[in-house]
Amino acid sequence: MSFDLSAVNPTRPAPVESRRAPAVPPVAAQRPGDPESRAAIVDAIPASPPPELRQQMLAAQRAVQDMHERGRELHFEMAGGRVRIELRDLDGNVLRTIPGSEALAIASGKVVG
């Protein structure tokens, strides 16, 4: 499994598919205990991601772009229920396998050397 974060484009909003909730009868027409009668349907999916998530996605995109400019890529693969993280060159040669614990340390801001 590989992730292509280069598809994130800050200048073009992502298409959002609009979904309409099924028609709900007015409150006066609803009958308690009737499975056909629903009190309310709430669509909890926002039209766009929160601004802080968008900023995090853009930061991830910049990191991927920076790695690519230095001739490196990260690849994530599931193997036997575990995630395998590989640092590769642009030709696909594995330069290093990164242990999950080290990846978590890097993600949490720790300096790993």
The 8 nearest C-alpha neighbors of each residue, nearest first, counted from 0:
[[1, 76, 75, 77, 2, 74, 82, 83],
 [2, 0, 75, 74, 3, 76, 73, 4],
 [1, 3, 4, 0, 74, 75, 73, 5],
 [4, 2, 5, 6, 1, 7, 63, 60],
 [5, 3, 6, 60, 7, 2, 63, 59],
 [4, 6, 7, 3, 60, 64, 63, 8],
 [5, 7, 4, 8, 3, 60, 9, 2],
 [8, 6, 5, 4, 9, 60, 57, 56],
 [7, 9, 10, 11, 6, 12, 5, 57],
 [10, 8, 11, 7, 12, 57, 53, 13],
 [11, 9, 8, 12, 7, 13, 57, 6],
 [10, 12, 8, 9, 13, 7, 14, 6],
 [13, 11, 14, 10, 9, 8, 15, 47],
 [12, 14, 15, 11, 8, 47, 7, 9],
 [15, 13, 12, 16, 11, 17, 47, 46],
 [16, 14, 17, 13, 46, 47, 12, 18],
 [15, 17, 18, 14, 46, 13, 19, 47],
 [16, 18, 15, 19, 46, 14, 20, 44],
 [19, 17, 16, 20, 42, 15, 21, 44],
 [18, 20, 21, 17, 22, 42, 16, 40],
 [19, 21, 22, 18, 40, 42, 41, 23],
 [22, 20, 23, 19, 40, 18, 24, 39],
 [21, 23, 20, 24, 19, 40, 25, 37],
 [24, 22, 21, 25, 37, 39, 36, 38],
 [23, 25, 28, 29, 26, 22, 36, 37],
 [26, 24, 28, 27, 23, 29, 38, 22],
 [25, 27, 29, 28, 24, 38, 30, 23],
 [26, 28, 25, 29, 24, 30, 38, 36],
 [29, 27, 25, 26, 24, 30, 36, 23],
 [30, 28, 36, 26, 27, 24, 25, 31],
 [29, 31, 33, 36, 32, 28, 27, 37],
 [32, 30, 33, 29, 36, 34, 37, 38],
 [31, 33, 34, 30, 36, 35, 29, 37],
 [32, 34, 36, 35, 31, 30, 29, 37],
 [35, 33, 36, 32, 37, 31, 30, 29],
 [36, 34, 33, 37, 30, 29, 32, 24],
 [35, 37, 29, 33, 34, 30, 38, 24],
 [38, 36, 39, 35, 23, 29, 34, 40],
 [37, 39, 36, 29, 40, 26, 23, 24],
 [40, 38, 37, 41, 23, 26, 24, 36],
 [39, 41, 42, 20, 38, 37, 23, 21],
 [40, 42, 43, 39, 20, 44, 38, 19],
 [43, 41, 44, 40, 20, 45, 19, 18],
 [42, 44, 41, 45, 40, 46, 20, 47],
 [45, 43, 42, 46, 47, 41, 48, 18],
 [46, 44, 47, 43, 48, 42, 49, 15],
 [45, 47, 44, 15, 48, 17, 16, 49],
 [48, 46, 45, 49, 15, 44, 13, 50],
 [47, 49, 52, 50, 53, 45, 46, 51],
 [48, 50, 52, 51, 53, 47, 45, 54],
 [51, 49, 53, 52, 54, 48, 47, 55],
 [52, 50, 54, 53, 49, 55, 48, 56],
 [53, 51, 55, 54, 49, 50, 56, 48],
 [52, 54, 56, 50, 51, 55, 57, 48],
 [55, 53, 51, 57, 52, 56, 58, 50],
 [56, 54, 52, 58, 57, 53, 59, 51],
 [55, 57, 53, 59, 58, 54, 52, 60],
 [56, 58, 60, 54, 59, 55, 61, 53],
 [59, 57, 55, 61, 60, 56, 54, 62],
 [60, 58, 62, 56, 57, 61, 55, 63],
 [59, 61, 57, 63, 58, 62, 4, 5],
 [60, 62, 64, 58, 59, 63, 65, 57],
 [63, 61, 65, 59, 64, 60, 66, 58],
 [64, 62, 66, 60, 65, 61, 67, 59],
 [63, 65, 67, 61, 62, 66, 60, 68],
 [66, 64, 62, 68, 67, 63, 61, 69],
 [67, 65, 71, 69, 63, 68, 64, 72],
 [66, 68, 70, 64, 71, 69, 65, 72],
 [67, 69, 65, 70, 66, 64, 71, 63],
 [70, 68, 66, 67, 71, 65, 64, 88],
 [71, 69, 67, 68, 89, 88, 66, 72],
 [70, 72, 88, 66, 67, 87, 69, 89],
 [73, 71, 87, 86, 67, 88, 66, 74],
 [72, 74, 86, 85, 87, 75, 84, 71],
 [75, 73, 85, 1, 84, 72, 86, 76],
 [74, 76, 84, 1, 83, 0, 82, 85],
 [77, 75, 0, 83, 82, 78, 74, 84],
 [76, 78, 82, 81, 83, 80, 79, 0],
 [79, 77, 81, 80, 82, 76, 83, 75],
 [78, 80, 81, 77, 82, 83, 76, 0],
 [79, 81, 78, 77, 82, 83, 76, 75],
 [82, 80, 78, 79, 77, 83, 76, 99],
 [81, 83, 77, 76, 78, 84, 75, 80],
 [82, 84, 76, 75, 77, 81, 85, 78],
 [85, 83, 75, 97, 74, 96, 82, 76],
 [86, 84, 96, 74, 73, 95, 97, 87],
 [85, 87, 73, 95, 94, 72, 93, 96],
 [88, 86, 93, 94, 72, 92, 91, 71],
 [87, 89, 71, 90, 91, 92, 70, 72],
 [88, 90, 91, 70, 71, 87, 72, 92],
 [91, 89, 88, 92, 87, 70, 93, 71],
 [92, 90, 89, 88, 87, 93, 72, 94],
 [93, 91, 87, 88, 90, 94, 89, 86],
 [94, 92, 87, 95, 86, 91, 85, 88],
 [95, 93, 87, 86, 92, 88, 96, 85],
 [94, 96, 86, 93, 85, 97, 87, 84],
 [95, 97, 85, 84, 86, 98, 94, 93],
 [96, 98, 84, 85, 95, 99, 101, 102],
 [99, 97, 101, 100, 102, 96, 84, 83],
 [98, 100, 102, 101, 103, 97, 84, 82],
 [99, 101, 103, 98, 102, 104, 97, 105],
 [100, 102, 104, 98, 103, 99, 105, 97],
 [101, 103, 99, 105, 104, 100, 106, 98],
 [104, 102, 106, 100, 101, 105, 107, 99],
 [103, 105, 101, 107, 109, 102, 106, 100],
 [106, 104, 102, 108, 109, 107, 103, 101],
 [107, 105, 103, 108, 104, 102, 109, 101],
 [106, 108, 104, 105, 109, 103, 102, 110],
 [109, 107, 105, 106, 110, 104, 103, 111],
 [110, 108, 105, 104, 107, 111, 106, 103],
 [109, 111, 108, 112, 105, 104, 107, 106],
 [112, 110, 109, 105, 101, 104, 108, 102],
 [111, 110, 109, 101, 105, 104, 102, 97]]
